[in-house]
Amino acid sequence: MNNEPQNPAEPNSAESNAAHPHPAPSNPAPSNPAPQGGHDVPLTPPPAPSVASDAPAYHPTPAYHATPAPQPEPSRSSSGSGARAGAIAIAAFGGIALLGAGGTAAFAAVHDVAASAAPGVTDDVQSVNASGIDALDVDVAASDVTVQFGDVDEATLEVTGTADNRKWRLERDEDELVLSNDRNAFGWLDGDWFGDWFDNEETVVLTLPESLNDARLDADFSLSAGRLDIEGLFGEVDIDMGAGGLSMKGSATSVETDISAGRAQLDLSGVTEAALFLAAGDLEAKFTDTTPDLVTIDVSAGTLDLTVPDEVYNVSEDVSAGSVDNRVNQSDSSRNKIDVTVSAGSVILRAGD
């Protein structure tokens, strides 16, 4: 305790100090009081407590909680962007898959409706008066077609099996008989573009009156796909084939072929002139009975195998690539000519019986 005399201006301060070692003065003291007996005796009330202060509060008050500062919005990381892009890609792929499934279903439905509504799904027979005709035009695609002569009064067309959404027409145009078929409105529903998905089993037979089987009827045959079998005696014959298979037996005074692809077989008598053009594929031709005056051969690719009667021929060859295997008797003085041009592929000339 401080034994120094008290300030007379404050007569009760000693007693007050004895009763209360650490009183709270009623009036604020100077900011820098003098030390009392080696002890720092606070003469002013302690400052208001703060959150970070460890000193006890003179008058307890609730703890102060500072309002947290607003936190910045997290930035989108590259991983988040990648996840979002992946989700978008998956959604897009799913949409495409659903679209494809819907398109497939629509495709099948349209084909079923078209096939059920198409003429010729059941057997179909058409007849046309063929009296006096001198030409035949057959233009078909993606079916099994047969042309023949028989015991009928009129040209008769018989369609059997699935029509595969094609409508057949047998018509007469003045002195020409025309056989054709229509592709469907969409083209790609034919099935042939997709490997005969719908298993087309359609067969078509055109029978001409036997009175026309006299080697005077000229004929044009066009085949885009499928198969065409021909048998009879014709005059001038023109064959145009894009693909498929063709077989012709009988006779013709002349024959011209333009084959882009596929396989064709000819077994004809009476041919005096022939022009055989082959872009690709295979052509096997056999001419019998009559020695041709002129045979012109032009092969871009593929294989052409020609058999002619066993006579002497004047053979000329122009070969850029490929080969010519000449097995016929030849002489430059022969009036029977065979002209061969080969860009690629191969040609075989054979002598028959």
C-alpha positions in Angstrom: 0.0 0.0 0.0 1.2 3.5 -0.8 2.2 5.3 2.5 2.6 8.7 0.9 0.3 11.5 2.3 -2.9 11.8 0.4 -3.9 14.8 -1.5 -5.9 17.0 0.8 -8.3 17.6 -2.0 -9.3 14.0 -1.8 -9.7 13.2 2.0 -11.5 9.9 1.5 -9.3 8.3 -1.1 -7.1 6.3 1.4 -10.1 4.7 3.0 -11.6 4.0 -0.4 -8.4 2.4 -1.6 -8.2 0.2 1.6 -11.6 -1.1 1.0 -11.3 -1.7 -2.6 -7.8 -2.6 -3.9 -8.8 -1.9 -7.6 -11.6 0.6 -7.6 -13.2 2.0 -10.7 -12.8 5.7 -10.4 -15.9 7.8 -10.8 -14.0 10.4 -12.9 -11.5 9.6 -15.6 -7.9 10.1 -14.6 -5.2 11.5 -16.7 -4.3 9.3 -19.6 -0.8 8.7 -18.2 -1.0 8.4 -14.4 2.1 8.2 -12.3 3.2 4.8 -11.1 2.1 3.9 -7.6 4.6 1.9 -5.5 5.9 -0.1 -8.5 2.4 -1.2 -9.5 0.5 0.1 -12.5 -2.9 0.9 -11.0 -5.3 1.7 -13.7 -7.2 4.9 -13.0 -9.5 4.7 -16.1 -12.0 2.0 -16.9 -10.7 -0.6 -19.3 -11.6 -0.2 -22.9 -14.6 -2.0 -24.3 -13.7 -5.6 -25.1 -13.1 -6.6 -28.7 -13.3 -10.0 -30.4 -9.6 -10.3 -30.4 -9.0 -9.1 -26.8 -8.3 -11.6 -24.0 -8.9 -9.1 -21.1 -12.0 -9.6 -19.1 -14.8 -7.1 -19.8 -15.6 -4.8 -16.9 -19.3 -4.9 -17.9 -19.9 -8.2 -19.7 -21.5 -7.7 -23.1 -22.4 -10.2 -25.8 -19.5 -11.2 -28.0 -19.2 -9.2 -31.2 -19.6 -11.1 -34.4 -18.4 -9.3 -37.5 -20.5 -9.6 -40.6 -18.6 -11.9 -43.0 -17.3 -10.3 -46.1 -19.0 -11.4 -49.3 -17.1 -14.2 -50.9 -16.3 -14.0 -54.6 -18.3 -16.4 -56.8 -16.2 -19.4 -57.7 -14.8 -19.3 -61.2 -15.7 -22.0 -63.6 -12.8 -24.3 -63.8 -11.6 -26.0 -66.9 -12.8 -29.3 -65.4 -16.3 -27.8 -65.0 -16.2 -26.6 -68.6 -15.1 -30.0 -69.8 -17.9 -31.7 -67.9 -20.4 -29.3 -69.3 -19.1 -29.9 -72.9 -19.2 -33.7 -72.3 -22.8 -33.4 -71.1 -23.7 -31.4 -74.2 -22.0 -33.9 -76.5 -23.8 -36.8 -74.9 -27.1 -35.1 -75.2 -26.4 -34.3 -78.9 -25.4 -37.9 -79.6 -28.5 -39.1 -77.9 -30.6 -36.8 -80.0 -29.0 -38.1 -83.2 -29.5 -41.7 -82.0 -33.2 -41.0 -81.4 -33.5 -39.2 -84.8 -31.9 -42.2 -86.5 -34.2 -44.6 -84.7 -37.2 -42.5 -85.7 -35.9 -42.3 -89.3 -35.5 -46.1 -89.4 -39.0 -46.6 -88.1 -40.4 -44.1 -90.6 -38.5 -45.8 -93.4 -39.9 -49.2 -92.6 -43.4 -47.8 -92.2 -43.3 -45.9 -95.5 -42.0 -49.0 -97.3 -44.7 -51.2 -95.8 -47.4 -48.8 -96.8 -46.0 -48.4 -100.3 -45.6 -52.1 -100.8 -49.1 -52.8 -99.5 -50.6 -50.2 -101.8 -48.5 -50.9 -104.9 -50.1 -52.7 -107.9 -48.7 -56.1 -108.6 -48.4 -57.3 -105.0 -50.7 -60.1 -106.0 -50.5 -61.7 -109.5 -51.0 -59.3 -112.3 -51.7 -60.1 -116.0 -51.7 -57.5 -118.8 -52.3 -58.1 -122.5 -51.8 -55.9 -125.5 -52.6 -56.4 -129.2 -49.2 -57.1 -130.9 -50.4 -57.6 -134.4 -48.2 -55.8 -136.9 -45.5 -54.6 -134.5 -41.9 -54.6 -135.8 -40.0 -53.4 -132.7 -39.7 -54.3 -129.0 -38.4 -52.0 -126.3 -37.8 -53.5 -122.9 -36.5 -51.2 -120.1 -36.5 -52.8 -116.7 -34.7 -52.6 -113.3 -34.2 -54.8 -110.2 -36.4 -57.7 -111.1 -36.2 -61.2 -112.7 -37.6 -60.7 -116.2 -38.0 -63.3 -119.0 -38.8 -62.4 -122.6 -40.0 -65.4 -124.8 -42.3 -66.4 -127.6 -45.3 -68.7 -127.0 -48.8 -69.8 -127.9 -50.6 -66.6 -127.1 -52.9 -64.4 -129.2 -51.6 -61.1 -127.7 -48.5 -59.9 -126.0 -49.0 -61.0 -122.4 -47.3 -59.8 -119.3 -47.5 -61.8 -116.0 -46.1 -60.4 -112.8 -45.9 -62.7 -109.8 -44.7 -62.2 -106.3 -43.7 -59.0 -104.4 -43.9 -56.0 -106.6 -41.4 -54.1 -104.4 -43.3 -50.8 -105.1 -42.9 -50.9 -108.8 -45.7 -50.5 -111.4 -45.3 -52.4 -114.6 -46.6 -51.2 -117.9 -47.1 -53.0 -121.2 -48.0 -50.5 -123.9 -48.1 -50.2 -127.7 -46.7 -47.1 -129.3 -47.7 -47.3 -132.9 -45.7 -50.3 -134.2 -43.5 -50.7 -131.2 -44.3 -52.7 -128.1 -42.9 -51.2 -124.8 -42.4 -52.9 -121.5 -41.2 -50.7 -118.6 -41.5 -50.4 -114.8 -41.6 -47.4 -112.6 -39.3 -46.9 -109.6 -41.0 -45.6 -106.5 -41.1 -41.9 -105.8 -38.2 -42.0 -103.4 -35.8 -44.2 -105.3 -34.0 -45.5 -102.2 -37.0 -47.6 -101.2 -36.2 -50.0 -104.0 -34.2 -52.2 -101.6 -31.6 -52.9 -104.3 -29.5 -49.9 -103.1 -29.4 -51.6 -99.7 -28.7 -55.2 -100.8 -32.3 -56.3 -101.3 -33.2 -55.7 -97.6 -36.8 -56.6 -98.4 -36.0 -59.8 -100.3 -37.6 -59.0 -103.6 -39.0 -62.2 -105.1 -40.8 -60.7 -108.1 -40.8 -62.5 -111.4 -42.0 -61.0 -114.6 -42.6 -62.9 -117.9 -43.4 -61.3 -121.2 -44.7 -63.8 -123.8 -45.0 -62.7 -127.4 -47.1 -64.4 -130.1 -45.2 -67.1 -131.9 -46.0 -65.4 -135.2 -43.5 -62.6 -134.3 -40.7 -65.2 -133.8 -39.4 -64.8 -137.4 -36.1 -62.9 -137.0 -37.6 -59.6 -138.2 -38.5 -58.1 -134.8 -35.9 -55.5 -133.8 -35.3 -55.2 -130.0 -33.8 -52.8 -127.5 -33.1 -54.3 -124.1 -32.1 -52.1 -121.2 -31.3 -53.5 -117.7 -30.3 -51.3 -114.7 -30.2 -54.1 -112.2 -31.6 -57.6 -111.6 -31.7 -60.2 -114.3 -33.0 -60.4 -117.9 -33.4 -63.7 -119.8 -34.2 -63.5 -123.5 -35.0 -66.3 -126.0 -36.1 -66.0 -129.6 -35.3 -65.0 -133.1 -34.7 -61.3 -133.6 -33.5 -58.8 -136.2 -31.3 -56.0 -134.9 -30.6 -56.2 -131.2 -29.3 -53.4 -128.9 -28.3 -54.3 -125.4 -27.6 -51.6 -122.7 -26.8 -52.9 -119.3 -25.8 -50.9 -116.2 -25.6 -53.8 -113.8 -27.0 -57.3 -113.1 -27.1 -60.3 -115.3 -28.3 -60.9 -118.9 -28.7 -64.0 -121.0 -29.8 -64.2 -124.6 -30.3 -67.2 -126.7 -31.6 -67.5 -130.3 -30.7 -65.5 -133.3 -30.1 -61.9 -134.4 -29.0 -60.3 -137.7 -26.8 -57.8 -135.8 -26.0 -57.1 -132.1 -24.6 -54.2 -130.2 -23.8 -54.2 -126.5 -22.9 -51.4 -124.1 -22.2 -53.0 -120.7 -21.1 -50.8 -117.8 -21.0 -53.6 -115.2 -22.4 -57.0 -114.5 -22.3 -60.2 -116.6 -23.8 -60.9 -120.0 -23.9 -64.1 -122.0 -24.9 -64.3 -125.7 -25.5 -67.4 -127.7 -26.7 -66.3 -131.1 -26.8 -67.5 -134.7 -27.1 -65.5 -137.9 -25.0 -62.6 -136.6 -23.5 -60.7 -139.6 -22.3 -57.6 -137.7 -21.5 -57.0 -134.0 -20.3 -54.1 -131.9 -19.3 -55.2 -128.4 -18.5 -52.4 -125.9 -17.5 -53.4 -122.4 -16.7 -50.8 -119.7 -16.4 -53.3 -116.8 -17.7 -56.7 -115.9 -17.8 -59.8 -118.1 -19.1 -60.5 -121.6 -19.2 -63.9 -123.1 -20.5 -64.1 -126.6 -20.8 -67.0 -129.0 -21.8 -66.5 -132.6 -22.7 -69.6 -134.6 -23.7 -70.7 -138.1 -23.0 -67.4 -139.9 -19.5 -65.9 -140.2 -19.7 -62.2 -139.2 -18.5 -59.6 -141.7 -17.4 -57.3 -139.0 -16.9 -57.5 -135.3 -15.8 -54.4 -133.4 -14.6 -54.9 -129.8 -13.8 -52.1 -127.3 -12.9 -53.0 -123.8 -12.1 -50.5 -121.1 -11.9 -53.0 -118.3 -13.1 -56.4 -117.5 -13.0 -59.6 -119.7 -14.6 -60.2 -123.1 -14.6 -63.8 -124.4 -15.8 -64.2 -128.0 -16.3 -67.4 -130.0 -16.8 -67.1 -133.8 -17.2 -69.8 -136.5 -14.0 -71.5 -137.5 -13.1 -69.3 -140.4 -10.2 -67.0 -141.4 -10.3 -63.5 -140.1 -8.5 -60.2 -140.6 -7.7 -59.3 -136.9 -6.4 -55.8 -135.9 -5.3 -55.0 -132.4 -4.8 -51.8 -130.5 -3.8 -52.5 -126.9 -2.9 -49.8 -124.4 -2.9 -52.1 -121.4 -4.2 -55.6 -120.7 -4.0 -58.4 -123.3 -5.5 -60.0 -126.3 -5.4 -63.8 -126.7 -6.0 -64.5 -130.3 -6.8 -68.1 -131.1 -8.6 -67.7 -134.5 -7.1 -68.3 -137.9 -6.1 -64.9 -139.4 -5.1 -63.4 -142.7 -4.7 -59.8 -143.7 -6.5 -60.6 -146.9 -9.7 -62.0 -145.2 -12.9 -60.1 -145.8 -14.1 -61.0 -142.3 -12.8 -58.4 -139.9 -12.3 -58.3 -136.2 -11.1 -55.0 -134.8 -10.0 -55.1 -131.1 -9.2 -52.1 -128.9 -8.2 -52.7 -125.3 -7.6 -49.9 -122.8 -7.4 -52.4 -119.9 -8.7 -55.8 -119.2 -8.5 -58.8 -121.5 -9.9 -60.1 -124.7 -10.0 -63.8 -125.8 -10.8 -64.7 -129.4 -11.8 -68.3 -130.0 -12.7 -70.4 -133.0 -15.8 -72.5 -132.7 -17.0 -75.6 -134.4 
